């Protein structure tokens, strides 16, 4: 099972069909304020292209920390699958 409660991982990227090296790098020192600022920017959902309403950070070891921008529906899809 994937640890989705705060730390999305490679399993979630597989579920979303996301290539880690193509995701934008997230700051190493990101905190709640940084994540909230990202959520309020104009990004598209990495799965469907709709406006993203959720910003998560996945720590992908060799690829570092990467942003996962998801719309409400795809966030819930991924959350329920985990």
ZITA-V231727 format. One record per pair of residues at least 4 apart in sequence whose C-alpha atoms are under 8 Angstrom apart, sorted by sequence separation. I is the first residue (numbers start at 0). J is the second residue. If there is no record, write none. Layout:
I;J, I;J
This chain:
2;6, 3;7, 7;11, 8;12, 9;13, 10;14, 11;15, 12;16, 13;17, 17;21, 18;22, 25;29, 29;33, 30;34, 31;35, 32;36, 33;37, 34;38, 35;39, 36;40, 38;42, 43;47, 44;48, 58;62, 59;63, 60;64, 69;73, 70;74, 71;75, 72;76, 73;77, 74;78, 75;79, 76;80, 77;81, 2;7, 3;8, 12;17, 17;22, 29;34, 43;48, 44;49, 58;63, 59;64, 69;74, 1;7, 2;8, 12;18, 43;49, 44;50, 58;64, 59;65, 1;8, 12;19, 43;50, 44;51, 57;64, 58;65, 3;11, 42;50, 43;51, 56;64, 57;65, 1;10, 41;50, 42;51, 56;65, 57;66, 1;11, 41;51, 56;66, 57;67, 55;66, 56;67, 54;66, 55;67, 38;51, 39;52, 54;67, 55;68, 38;52, 53;67, 54;68, 38;53, 53;68, 54;69, 38;54, 52;68, 53;69, 37;54, 51;68, 52;69, 53;70, 51;69, 52;70, 53;71, 35;54, 50;69, 51;70, 52;71, 34;54, 50;70, 51;71, 34;55, 49;70, 53;74, 45;67, 45;68, 46;69, 44;68, 45;69, 43;68, 44;69, 42;68, 43;69, 44;70, 47;73, 43;70, 46;73, 17;45, 17;46, 44;73, 15;45, 16;46, 38;68, 15;46, 25;56, 27;64, 26;64, 24;63, 25;64, 19;59, 24;64, 25;65, 24;65, 25;66, 20;62, 23;65, 24;66, 19;62, 22;65, 23;66, 22;66, 22;67, 19;65, 7;55, 9;57, 7;56, 8;57, 6;56, 7;57, 8;58, 9;59, 6;57, 7;58, 8;59, 6;58, 15;77, 14;77, 11;77, 11;81, 3;78, 3;81, 2;81, 1;81, 0;81
